[in-house]
């Protein structure tokens, strides 16, 4: 199945740049950001262009317990 990376803040800025690079290199990803619509759009593009598996979580990582929720669901 290959390597999987977790990227927070994936809907823009540095997080999106990291997601772009990892997707191009064929890594599967778990993407986290507050904007679900942006994450879904990005994930669809990565799947279509690079054939990688992408799971998205629309969550605010600064909220208590979110890291544990993501770990349990991923």
mmCIF file of the N, C-alpha and C atoms, coordinates in Angstrom:
data_MODEL
# 
_entry.id   MODEL 
# 
loop_
_atom_site.group_PDB 
_atom_site.id 
_atom_site.type_symbol 
_atom_site.label_atom_id 
_atom_site.label_alt_id 
_atom_site.label_comp_id 
_atom_site.label_asym_id 
_atom_site.label_entity_id 
_atom_site.label_seq_id 
_atom_site.pdbx_PDB_ins_code 
_atom_site.Cartn_x 
_atom_site.Cartn_y 
_atom_site.Cartn_z 
_atom_site.occupancy 
_atom_site.B_iso_or_equiv 
_atom_site.pdbx_formal_charge 
_atom_site.auth_seq_id 
_atom_site.auth_comp_id 
_atom_site.auth_asym_id 
_atom_site.auth_atom_id 
_atom_site.pdbx_PDB_model_num 
ATOM 1   N N  . UNK A 1 1  ? 0.825   -1.192 0.000   1.00 0.00 ? 1  UNK A N  1 
ATOM 2   C CA . UNK A 1 1  ? 0.000   0.000  0.000   1.00 0.00 ? 1  UNK A CA 1 
ATOM 3   C C  . UNK A 1 1  ? 0.866   1.252  0.000   1.00 0.00 ? 1  UNK A C  1 
ATOM 4   N N  . UNK A 1 2  ? 2.134   1.163  0.322   1.00 0.00 ? 2  UNK A N  1 
ATOM 5   C CA . UNK A 1 2  ? 3.004   2.325  0.281   1.00 0.00 ? 2  UNK A CA 1 
ATOM 6   C C  . UNK A 1 2  ? 2.999   3.103  1.575   1.00 0.00 ? 2  UNK A C  1 
ATOM 7   N N  . UNK A 1 3  ? 3.659   4.232  1.541   1.00 0.00 ? 3  UNK A N  1 
ATOM 8   C CA . UNK A 1 3  ? 3.753   5.091  2.715   1.00 0.00 ? 3  UNK A CA 1 
ATOM 9   C C  . UNK A 1 3  ? 2.554   6.012  2.794   1.00 0.00 ? 3  UNK A C  1 
ATOM 10  N N  . UNK A 1 4  ? 2.159   6.325  4.027   1.00 0.00 ? 4  UNK A N  1 
ATOM 11  C CA . UNK A 1 4  ? 1.054   7.251  4.262   1.00 0.00 ? 4  UNK A CA 1 
ATOM 12  C C  . UNK A 1 4  ? 1.555   8.383  5.143   1.00 0.00 ? 4  UNK A C  1 
ATOM 13  N N  . UNK A 1 5  ? 1.209   9.597  4.767   1.00 0.00 ? 5  UNK A N  1 
ATOM 14  C CA . UNK A 1 5  ? 1.595   10.768 5.551   1.00 0.00 ? 5  UNK A CA 1 
ATOM 15  C C  . UNK A 1 5  ? 0.357   11.487 6.055   1.00 0.00 ? 5  UNK A C  1 
ATOM 16  N N  . UNK A 1 6  ? 0.484   12.098 7.226   1.00 0.00 ? 6  UNK A N  1 
ATOM 17  C CA . UNK A 1 6  ? -0.570  12.907 7.820   1.00 0.00 ? 6  UNK A CA 1 
ATOM 18  C C  . UNK A 1 6  ? -0.158  14.364 7.657   1.00 0.00 ? 6  UNK A C  1 
ATOM 19  N N  . UNK A 1 7  ? -1.027  15.169 7.060   1.00 0.00 ? 7  UNK A N  1 
ATOM 20  C CA . UNK A 1 7  ? -0.725  16.583 6.838   1.00 0.00 ? 7  UNK A CA 1 
ATOM 21  C C  . UNK A 1 7  ? -1.856  17.419 7.416   1.00 0.00 ? 7  UNK A C  1 
ATOM 22  N N  . UNK A 1 8  ? -1.494  18.301 8.348   1.00 0.00 ? 8  UNK A N  1 
ATOM 23  C CA . UNK A 1 8  ? -2.481  19.229 8.902   1.00 0.00 ? 8  UNK A CA 1 
ATOM 24  C C  . UNK A 1 8  ? -2.371  20.557 8.162   1.00 0.00 ? 8  UNK A C  1 
ATOM 25  N N  . UNK A 1 9  ? -3.460  21.299 8.169   1.00 0.00 ? 9  UNK A N  1 
ATOM 26  C CA . UNK A 1 9  ? -3.470  22.566 7.433   1.00 0.00 ? 9  UNK A CA 1 
ATOM 27  C C  . UNK A 1 9  ? -3.362  22.356 5.939   1.00 0.00 ? 9  UNK A C  1 
ATOM 28  N N  . UNK A 1 10 ? -3.903  21.232 5.467   1.00 0.00 ? 10 UNK A N  1 
ATOM 29  C CA . UNK A 1 10 ? -3.705  20.803 4.084   1.00 0.00 ? 10 UNK A CA 1 
ATOM 30  C C  . UNK A 1 10 ? -4.499  21.588 3.052   1.00 0.00 ? 10 UNK A C  1 
ATOM 31  N N  . UNK A 1 11 ? -5.416  22.433 3.474   1.00 0.00 ? 11 UNK A N  1 
ATOM 32  C CA . UNK A 1 11 ? -6.257  23.135 2.495   1.00 0.00 ? 11 UNK A CA 1 
ATOM 33  C C  . UNK A 1 11 ? -5.589  24.374 1.909   1.00 0.00 ? 11 UNK A C  1 
ATOM 34  N N  . UNK A 1 12 ? -4.449  24.778 2.454   1.00 0.00 ? 12 UNK A N  1 
ATOM 35  C CA . UNK A 1 12 ? -3.788  25.955 1.916   1.00 0.00 ? 12 UNK A CA 1 
ATOM 36  C C  . UNK A 1 12 ? -2.380  26.119 2.459   1.00 0.00 ? 12 UNK A C  1 
ATOM 37  N N  . UNK A 1 13 ? -1.656  27.045 1.908   1.00 0.00 ? 13 UNK A N  1 
ATOM 38  C CA . UNK A 1 13 ? -0.327  27.392 2.394   1.00 0.00 ? 13 UNK A CA 1 
ATOM 39  C C  . UNK A 1 13 ? 0.666   26.246 2.348   1.00 0.00 ? 13 UNK A C  1 
ATOM 40  N N  . UNK A 1 14 ? 1.495   26.174 3.384   1.00 0.00 ? 14 UNK A N  1 
ATOM 41  C CA . UNK A 1 14 ? 2.537   25.151 3.454   1.00 0.00 ? 14 UNK A CA 1 
ATOM 42  C C  . UNK A 1 14 ? 1.939   23.745 3.459   1.00 0.00 ? 14 UNK A C  1 
ATOM 43  N N  . UNK A 1 15 ? 0.819   23.565 4.165   1.00 0.00 ? 15 UNK A N  1 
ATOM 44  C CA . UNK A 1 15 ? 0.188   22.253 4.202   1.00 0.00 ? 15 UNK A CA 1 
ATOM 45  C C  . UNK A 1 15 ? -0.208  21.762 2.822   1.00 0.00 ? 15 UNK A C  1 
ATOM 46  N N  . UNK A 1 16 ? -0.758  22.646 2.013   1.00 0.00 ? 16 UNK A N  1 
ATOM 47  C CA . UNK A 1 16 ? -1.147  22.261 0.650   1.00 0.00 ? 16 UNK A CA 1 
ATOM 48  C C  . UNK A 1 16 ? 0.083   21.953 -0.191  1.00 0.00 ? 16 UNK A C  1 
ATOM 49  N N  . UNK A 1 17 ? 1.128   22.757 -0.047  1.00 0.00 ? 17 UNK A N  1 
ATOM 50  C CA . UNK A 1 17 ? 2.369   22.499 -0.792  1.00 0.00 ? 17 UNK A CA 1 
ATOM 51  C C  . UNK A 1 17 ? 2.946   21.129 -0.433  1.00 0.00 ? 17 UNK A C  1 
ATOM 52  N N  . UNK A 1 18 ? 2.920   20.799 0.845   1.00 0.00 ? 18 UNK A N  1 
ATOM 53  C CA . UNK A 1 18 ? 3.400   19.476 1.268   1.00 0.00 ? 18 UNK A CA 1 
ATOM 54  C C  . UNK A 1 18 ? 2.537   18.372 0.661   1.00 0.00 ? 18 UNK A C  1 
ATOM 55  N N  . UNK A 1 19 ? 1.221   18.555 0.701   1.00 0.00 ? 19 UNK A N  1 
ATOM 56  C CA . UNK A 1 19 ? 0.315   17.558 0.129   1.00 0.00 ? 19 UNK A CA 1 
ATOM 57  C C  . UNK A 1 19 ? 0.581   17.383 -1.363  1.00 0.00 ? 19 UNK A C  1 
ATOM 58  N N  . UNK A 1 20 ? 0.786   18.482 -2.073  1.00 0.00 ? 20 UNK A N  1 
ATOM 59  C CA . UNK A 1 20 ? 1.093   18.410 -3.508  1.00 0.00 ? 20 UNK A CA 1 
ATOM 60  C C  . UNK A 1 20 ? 2.342   17.569 -3.751  1.00 0.00 ? 20 UNK A C  1 
ATOM 61  N N  . UNK A 1 21 ? 3.377   17.824 -2.997  1.00 0.00 ? 21 UNK A N  1 
ATOM 62  C CA . UNK A 1 21 ? 4.652   17.116 -3.195  1.00 0.00 ? 21 UNK A CA 1 
ATOM 63  C C  . UNK A 1 21 ? 4.550   15.642 -2.842  1.00 0.00 ? 21 UNK A C  1 
ATOM 64  N N  . UNK A 1 22 ? 3.895   15.343 -1.716  1.00 0.00 ? 22 UNK A N  1 
ATOM 65  C CA . UNK A 1 22 ? 3.766   13.944 -1.323  1.00 0.00 ? 22 UNK A CA 1 
ATOM 66  C C  . UNK A 1 22 ? 2.897   13.172 -2.312  1.00 0.00 ? 22 UNK A C  1 
ATOM 67  N N  . UNK A 1 23 ? 1.823   13.802 -2.805  1.00 0.00 ? 23 UNK A N  1 
ATOM 68  C CA . UNK A 1 23 ? 0.968   13.139 -3.785  1.00 0.00 ? 23 UNK A CA 1 
ATOM 69  C C  . UNK A 1 23 ? 1.750   12.833 -5.059  1.00 0.00 ? 23 UNK A C  1 
ATOM 70  N N  . UNK A 1 24 ? 2.538   13.801 -5.533  1.00 0.00 ? 24 UNK A N  1 
ATOM 71  C CA . UNK A 1 24 ? 3.358   13.593 -6.734  1.00 0.00 ? 24 UNK A CA 1 
ATOM 72  C C  . UNK A 1 24 ? 4.337   12.445 -6.559  1.00 0.00 ? 24 UNK A C  1 
ATOM 73  N N  . UNK A 1 25 ? 4.805   12.254 -5.328  1.00 0.00 ? 25 UNK A N  1 
ATOM 74  C CA . UNK A 1 25 ? 5.747   11.170 -5.038  1.00 0.00 ? 25 UNK A CA 1 
ATOM 75  C C  . UNK A 1 25 ? 5.049   9.839  -4.768  1.00 0.00 ? 25 UNK A C  1 
ATOM 76  N N  . UNK A 1 26 ? 3.711   9.821  -4.877  1.00 0.00 ? 26 UNK A N  1 
ATOM 77  C CA . UNK A 1 26 ? 2.963   8.577  -4.746  1.00 0.00 ? 26 UNK A CA 1 
ATOM 78  C C  . UNK A 1 26 ? 2.605   8.160  -3.333  1.00 0.00 ? 26 UNK A C  1 
ATOM 79  N N  . UNK A 1 27 ? 2.687   9.083  -2.380  1.00 0.00 ? 27 UNK A N  1 
ATOM 80  C CA . UNK A 1 27 ? 2.339   8.752  -0.996  1.00 0.00 ? 27 UNK A CA 1 
ATOM 81  C C  . UNK A 1 27 ? 0.833   8.840  -0.783  1.00 0.00 ? 27 UNK A C  1 
ATOM 82  N N  . UNK A 1 28 ? 0.303   7.897  -0.045  1.00 0.00 ? 28 UNK A N  1 
ATOM 83  C CA . UNK A 1 28 ? -1.077  7.993  0.416   1.00 0.00 ? 28 UNK A CA 1 
ATOM 84  C C  . UNK A 1 28 ? -1.110  9.030  1.528   1.00 0.00 ? 28 UNK A C  1 
ATOM 85  N N  . UNK A 1 29 ? -2.269  9.672  1.715   1.00 0.00 ? 29 UNK A N  1 
ATOM 86  C CA . UNK A 1 29 ? -2.307  10.778 2.667   1.00 0.00 ? 29 UNK A CA 1 
ATOM 87  C C  . UNK A 1 29 ? -3.564  10.790 3.523   1.00 0.00 ? 29 UNK A C  1 
ATOM 88  N N  . UNK A 1 30 ? -3.391  11.331 4.718   1.00 0.00 ? 30 UNK A N  1 
ATOM 89  C CA . UNK A 1 30 ? -4.487  11.710 5.592   1.00 0.00 ? 30 UNK A CA 1 
ATOM 90  C C  . UNK A 1 30 ? -4.386  13.220 5.691   1.00 0.00 ? 30 UNK A C  1 
ATOM 91  N N  . UNK A 1 31 ? -5.390  13.908 5.167   1.00 0.00 ? 31 UNK A N  1 
ATOM 92  C CA . UNK A 1 31 ? -5.375  15.368 5.131   1.00 0.00 ? 31 UNK A CA 1 
ATOM 93  C C  . UNK A 1 31 ? -6.340  15.927 6.166   1.00 0.00 ? 31 UNK A C  1 
ATOM 94  N N  . UNK A 1 32 ? -5.868  16.923 6.923   1.00 0.00 ? 32 UNK A N  1 
ATOM 95  C CA . UNK A 1 32 ? -6.672  17.526 7.976   1.00 0.00 ? 32 UNK A CA 1 
ATOM 96  C C  . UNK A 1 32 ? -6.672  19.043 7.800   1.00 0.00 ? 32 UNK A C  1 
ATOM 97  N N  . UNK A 1 33 ? -7.856  19.638 7.877   1.00 0.00 ? 33 UNK A N  1 
ATOM 98  C CA . UNK A 1 33 ? -8.018  21.094 7.869   1.00 0.00 ? 33 UNK A CA 1 
ATOM 99  C C  . UNK A 1 33 ? -9.455  21.388 8.279   1.00 0.00 ? 33 UNK A C  1 
ATOM 100 N N  . UNK A 1 34 ? -9.733  22.632 8.520   1.00 0.00 ? 34 UNK A N  1 
ATOM 101 C CA . UNK A 1 34 ? -11.100 22.995 8.925   1.00 0.00 ? 34 UNK A CA 1 
ATOM 102 C C  . UNK A 1 34 ? -12.074 23.026 7.755   1.00 0.00 ? 34 UNK A C  1 
ATOM 103 N N  . UNK A 1 35 ? -11.594 23.288 6.564   1.00 0.00 ? 35 UNK A N  1 
ATOM 104 C CA . UNK A 1 35 ? -12.463 23.462 5.396   1.00 0.00 ? 35 UNK A CA 1 
ATOM 105 C C  . UNK A 1 35 ? -12.710 22.128 4.674   1.00 0.00 ? 35 UNK A C  1 
ATOM 106 N N  . UNK A 1 36 ? -13.853 21.529 4.932   1.00 0.00 ? 36 UNK A N  1 
ATOM 107 C CA . UNK A 1 36 ? -14.174 20.235 4.326   1.00 0.00 ? 36 UNK A CA 1 
ATOM 108 C C  . UNK A 1 36 ? -14.264 20.323 2.804   1.00 0.00 ? 36 UNK A C  1 
ATOM 109 N N  . UNK A 1 37 ? -14.887 21.377 2.294   1.00 0.00 ? 37 UNK A N  1 
ATOM 110 C CA . UNK A 1 37 ? -15.058 21.504 0.841   1.00 0.00 ? 37 UNK A CA 1 
ATOM 111 C C  . UNK A 1 37 ? -13.704 21.537 0.132   1.00 0.00 ? 37 UNK A C  1 
ATOM 112 N N  . UNK A 1 38 ? -12.756 22.304 0.662   1.00 0.00 ? 38 UNK A N  1 
ATOM 113 C CA . UNK A 1 38 ? -11.427 22.367 0.050   1.00 0.00 ? 38 UNK A CA 1 
ATOM 114 C C  . UNK A 1 38 ? -10.725 21.018 0.121   1.00 0.00 ? 38 UNK A C  1 
ATOM 115 N N  . UNK A 1 39 ? -10.829 20.343 1.258   1.00 0.00 ? 39 UNK A N  1 
ATOM 116 C CA . UNK A 1 39 ? -10.183 19.039 1.408   1.00 0.00 ? 39 UNK A CA 1 
ATOM 117 C C  . UNK A 1 39 ? -10.740 18.014 0.424   1.00 0.00 ? 39 UNK A C  1 
ATOM 118 N N  . UNK A 1 40 ? -12.047 17.992 0.299   1.00 0.00 ? 40 UNK A N  1 
ATOM 119 C CA . UNK A 1 40 ? -12.688 17.042 -0.613  1.00 0.00 ? 40 UNK A CA 1 
ATOM 120 C C  . UNK A 1 40 ? -12.239 17.300 -2.047  1.00 0.00 ? 40 UNK A C  1 
ATOM 121 N N  . UNK A 1 41 ? -12.177 18.572 -2.435  1.00 0.00 ? 41 UNK A N  1 
ATOM 122 C CA . UNK A 1 41 ? -11.738 18.932 -3.788  1.00 0.00 ? 41 UNK A CA 1 
ATOM 123 C C  . UNK A 1 41 ? -10.270 18.528 -4.020  1.00 0.00 ? 41 UNK A C  1 
ATOM 124 N N  . UNK A 1 42 ? -9.419  18.821 -3.052  1.00 0.00 ? 42 UNK A N  1 
ATOM 125 C CA . UNK A 1 42 ? -8.008  18.445 -3.180  1.00 0.00 ? 42 UNK A CA 1 
ATOM 126 C C  . UNK A 1 42 ? -7.843  16.931 -3.268  1.00 0.00 ? 42 UNK A C  1 
ATOM 127 N N  . UNK A 1 43 ? -8.531  16.223 -2.386  1.00 0.00 ? 43 UNK A N  1 
ATOM 128 C CA . UNK A 1 43 ? -8.421  14.764 -2.360  1.00 0.00 ? 43 UNK A CA 1 
ATOM 129 C C  . UNK A 1 43 ? -8.840  14.158 -3.691  1.00 0.00 ? 43 UNK A C  1 
ATOM 130 N N  . UNK A 1 44 ? -9.921  14.660 -4.255  1.00 0.00 ? 44 UNK A N  1 
ATOM 131 C CA . UNK A 1 44 ? -10.386 14.160 -5.549  1.00 0.00 ? 44 UNK A CA 1 
ATOM 132 C C  . UNK A 1 44 ? -9.311  14.360 -6.619  1.00 0.00 ? 44 UNK A C  1 
ATOM 133 N N  . UNK A 1 45 ? -8.723  15.544 -6.637  1.00 0.00 ? 45 UNK A N  1 
ATOM 134 C CA . UNK A 1 45 ? -7.670  15.830 -7.609  1.00 0.00 ? 45 UNK A CA 1 
ATOM 135 C C  . UNK A 1 45 ? -6.458  14.924 -7.441  1.00 0.00 ? 45 UNK A C  1 
ATOM 136 N N  . UNK A 1 46 ? -6.030  14.695 -6.200  1.00 0.00 ? 46 UNK A N  1 
ATOM 137 C CA . UNK A 1 46 ? -4.871  13.823 -5.955  1.00 0.00 ? 46 UNK A CA 1 
ATOM 138 C C  . UNK A 1 46 ? -5.168  12.387 -6.380  1.00 0.00 ? 46 UNK A C  1 
ATOM 139 N N  . UNK A 1 47 ? -6.373  11.933 -6.098  1.00 0.00 ? 47 UNK A N  1 
ATOM 140 C CA . UNK A 1 47 ? -6.738  10.569 -6.492  1.00 0.00 ? 47 UNK A CA 1 
ATOM 141 C C  . UNK A 1 47 ? -6.714  10.422 -8.019  1.00 0.00 ? 47 UNK A C  1 
ATOM 142 N N  . UNK A 1 48 ? -7.299  11.401 -8.699  1.00 0.00 ? 48 UNK A N  1 
ATOM 143 C CA . UNK A 1 48 ? -7.387  11.333 -10.166 1.00 0.00 ? 48 UNK A CA 1 
ATOM 144 C C  . UNK A 1 48 ? -6.019  11.482 -10.841 1.00 0.00 ? 48 UNK A C  1 
ATOM 145 N N  . UNK A 1 49 ? -5.228  12.432 -10.392 1.00 0.00 ? 49 UNK A N  1 
ATOM 146 C CA . UNK A 1 49 ? -3.934  12.700 -11.036 1.00 0.00 ? 49 UNK A CA 1 
ATOM 147 C C  . UNK A 1 49 ? -2.856  11.697 -10.687 1.00 0.00 ? 49 UNK A C  1 
ATOM 148 N N  . UNK A 1 50 ? -2.813  11.285 -9.404  1.00 0.00 ? 50 UNK A N  1 
ATOM 149 C CA . UNK A 1 50 ? -1.677  10.484 -8.952  1.00 0.00 ? 50 UNK A CA 1 
ATOM 150 C C  . UNK A 1 50 ? -2.040  9.076  -8.496  1.00 0.00 ? 50 UNK A C  1 
ATOM 151 N N  . UNK A 1 51 ? -3.329  8.773  -8.423  1.00 0.00 ? 51 UNK A N  1 
ATOM 152 C CA . UNK A 1 51 ? -3.758  7.435  -8.021  1.00 0.00 ? 51 UNK A CA 1 
ATOM 153 C C  . UNK A 1 51 ? -3.454  7.086  -6.572  1.00 0.00 ? 51 UNK A C  1 
ATOM 154 N N  . UNK A 1 52 ? -3.347  8.091  -5.715  1.00 0.00 ? 52 UNK A N  1 
ATOM 155 C CA . UNK A 1 52 ? -3.061  7.842  -4.302  1.00 0.00 ? 52 UNK A CA 1 
ATOM 156 C C  . UNK A 1 52 ? -4.355  7.741  -3.511  1.00 0.00 ? 52 UNK A C  1 
ATOM 157 N N  . UNK A 1 53 ? -4.270  7.090  -2.360  1.00 0.00 ? 53 UNK A N  1 
ATOM 158 C CA . UNK A 1 53 ? -5.407  7.009  -1.448  1.00 0.00 ? 53 UNK A CA 1 
ATOM 159 C C  . UNK A 1 53 ? -5.358  8.224  -0.531  1.00 0.00 ? 53 UNK A C  1 
ATOM 160 N N  . UNK A 1 54 ? -6.508  8.880  -0.366  1.00 0.00 ? 54 UNK A N  1 
ATOM 161 C CA . UNK A 1 54 ? -6.560  10.076 0.472   1.00 0.00 ? 54 UNK A CA 1 
ATOM 162 C C  . UNK A 1 54 ? -7.778  9.998  1.377   1.00 0.00 ? 54 UNK A C  1 
ATOM 163 N N  . UNK A 1 55 ? -7.538  10.181 2.667   1.00 0.00 ? 55 UNK A N  1 
ATOM 164 C CA . UNK A 1 55 ? -8.627  10.255 3.646   1.00 0.00 ? 55 UNK A CA 1 
ATOM 165 C C  . UNK A 1 55 ? -8.626  11.681 4.181   1.00 0.00 ? 55 UNK A C  1 
ATOM 166 N N  . UNK A 1 56 ? -9.809  12.282 4.324   1.00 0.00 ? 56 UNK A N  1 
ATOM 167 C CA . UNK A 1 56 ? -9.885  13.668 4.782   1.00 0.00 ? 56 UNK A CA 1 
ATOM 168 C C  . UNK A 1 56 ? -10.625 13.760 6.113   1.00 0.00 ? 56 UNK A C  1 
ATOM 169 N N  . UNK A 1 57 ? -10.174 14.719 6.919   1.00 0.00 ? 57 UNK A N  1 
ATOM 170 C CA . UNK A 1 57 ? -10.815 15.022 8.191   1.00 0.00 ? 57 UNK A CA 1 
ATOM 171 C C  . UNK A 1 57 ? -10.981 16.527 8.289   1.00 0.00 ? 57 UNK A C  1 
ATOM 172 N N  . UNK A 1 58 ? -12.217 16.988 8.325   1.00 0.00 ? 58 UNK A N  1 
ATOM 173 C CA . UNK A 1 58 ? -12.502 18.412 8.490   1.00 0.00 ? 58 UNK A CA 1 
ATOM 174 C C  . UNK A 1 58 ? -12.599 18.682 9.989   1.00 0.00 ? 58 UNK A C  1 
ATOM 175 N N  . UNK A 1 59 ? -11.448 19.000 10.576  1.00 0.00 ? 59 UNK A N  1 
ATOM 176 C CA . UNK A 1 59 ? -11.383 19.218 12.020  1.00 0.00 ? 59 UNK A CA 1 
ATOM 177 C C  . UNK A 1 59 ? -10.392 20.326 12.329  1.00 0.00 ? 59 UNK A C  1 
ATOM 178 N N  . UNK A 1 60 ? -10.584 20.936 13.474  1.00 0.00 ? 60 UNK A N  1 
ATOM 179 C CA . UNK A 1 60 ? -9.661  21.944 13.983  1.00 0.00 ? 60 UNK A CA 1 
ATOM 180 C C  . UNK A 1 60 ? -8.721  21.248 14.956  1.00 0.00 ? 60 UNK A C  1 
ATOM 181 N N  . UNK A 1 61 ? -7.471  21.099 14.578  1.00 0.00 ? 61 UNK A N  1 
ATOM 182 C CA . UNK A 1 61 ? -6.528  20.342 15.400  1.00 0.00 ? 61 UNK A CA 1 
ATOM 183 C C  . UNK A 1 61 ? -6.198  21.025 16.716  1.00 0.00 ? 61 UNK A C  1 
ATOM 184 N N  . UNK A 1 62 ? -6.609  22.282 16.897  1.00 0.00 ? 62 UNK A N  1 
ATOM 185 C CA . UNK A 1 62 ? -6.360  22.952 18.168  1.00 0.00 ? 62 UNK A CA 1 
ATOM 186 C C  . UNK A 1 62 ? -7.423  22.623 19.215  1.00 0.00 ? 62 UNK A C  1 
ATOM 187 N N  . UNK A 1 63 ? -8.482  21.943 18.799  1.00 0.00 ? 63 UNK A N  1 
ATOM 188 C CA . UNK A 1 63 ? -9.539  21.567 19.736  1.00 0.00 ? 63 UNK A CA 1 
ATOM 189 C C  . UNK A 1 63 ? -9.124  20.349 20.551  1.00 0.00 ? 63 UNK A C  1 
ATOM 190 N N  . UNK A 1 64 ? -9.467  20.326 21.842  1.00 0.00 ? 64 UNK A N  1 
ATOM 191 C CA . UNK A 1 64 ? -9.110  19.189 22.689  1.00 0.00 ? 64 UNK A CA 1 
ATOM 192 C C  . UNK A 1 64 ? -9.680  17.878 22.152  1.00 0.00 ? 64 UNK A C  1 
ATOM 193 N N  . UNK A 1 65 ? -8.849  16.845 22.168  1.00 0.00 ? 65 UNK A N  1 
ATOM 194 C CA . UNK A 1 65 ? -9.289  15.506 21.784  1.00 0.00 ? 65 UNK A CA 1 
ATOM 195 C C  . UNK A 1 65 ? -9.285  15.221 20.293  1.00 0.00 ? 65 UNK A C  1 
ATOM 196 N N  . UNK A 1 66 ? -9.040  16.218 19.465  1.00 0.00 ? 66 UNK A N  1 
ATOM 197 C CA . UNK A 1 66 ? -9.098  16.013 18.009  1.00 0.00 ? 66 UNK A CA 1 
ATOM 198 C C  . UNK A 1 66 ? -7.993  15.063 17.534  1.00 0.00 ? 66 UNK A C  1 
ATOM 199 N N  . UNK A 1 67 ? -6.813  15.203 18.061  1.00 0.00 ? 67 UNK A N  1 
ATOM 200 C CA . UNK A 1 67 ? -5.712  14.316 17.639  1.00 0.00 ? 67 UNK A CA 1 
ATOM 201 C C  . UNK A 1 67 ? -6.067  12.857 17.917  1.00 0.00 ? 67 UNK A C  1 
ATOM 202 N N  . UNK A 1 68 ? -6.655  12.610 19.060  1.00 0.00 ? 68 UNK A N  1 
ATOM 203 C CA . UNK A 1 68 ? -7.060  11.250 19.407  1.00 0.00 ? 68 UNK A CA 1 
ATOM 204 C C  . UNK A 1 68 ? -8.167  10.753 18.483  1.00 0.00 ? 68 UNK A C  1 
ATOM 205 N N  . UNK A 1 69 ? -9.106  11.632 18.140  1.00 0.00 ? 69 UNK A N  1 
ATOM 206 C CA . UNK A 1 69 ? -10.194 11.267 17.213  1.00 0.00 ? 69 UNK A CA 1 
ATOM 207 C C  . UNK A 1 69 ? -9.635  10.880 15.844  1.00 0.00 ? 69 UNK A C  1 
ATOM 208 N N  . UNK A 1 70 ? -8.705  11.683 15.343  1.00 0.00 ? 70 UNK A N  1 
ATOM 209 C CA . UNK A 1 70 ? -8.119  11.412 14.033  1.00 0.00 ? 70 UNK A CA 1 
ATOM 210 C C  . UNK A 1 70 ? -7.355  10.091 14.063  1.00 0.00 ? 70 UNK A C  1 
ATOM 211 N N  . UNK A 1 71 ? -6.569  9.862  15.122  1.00 0.00 ? 71 UNK A N  1 
ATOM 212 C CA . UNK A 1 71 ? -5.801  8.623  15.227  1.00 0.00 ? 71 UNK A CA 1 
ATOM 213 C C  . UNK A 1 71 ? -6.732  7.411  15.265  1.00 0.00 ? 71 UNK A C  1 
ATOM 214 N N  . UNK A 1 72 ? -7.825  7.515  15.980  1.00 0.00 ? 72 UNK A N  1 
ATOM 215 C CA . UNK A 1 72 ? -8.774  6.391  16.077  1.00 0.00 ? 72 UNK A CA 1 
ATOM 216 C C  . UNK A 1 72 ? -9.473  6.128  14.751  1.00 0.00 ? 72 UNK A C  1 
ATOM 217 N N  . UNK A 1 73 ? -9.818  7.182  14.006  1.00 0.00 ? 73 UNK A N  1 
ATOM 218 C CA . UNK A 1 73 ? -10.537 7.031  12.747  1.00 0.00 ? 73 UNK A CA 1 
ATOM 219 C C  . UNK A 1 73 ? -9.636  6.683  11.568  1.00 0.00 ? 73 UNK A C  1 
ATOM 220 N N  . UNK A 1 74 ? -8.373  7.120  11.651  1.00 0.00 ? 74 UNK A N  1 
ATOM 221 C CA . UNK A 1 74 ? -7.457  6.866  10.527  1.00 0.00 ? 74 UNK A CA 1 
ATOM 222 C C  . UNK A 1 74 ? -6.985  5.440  10.566  1.00 0.00 ? 74 UNK A C  1 
# 
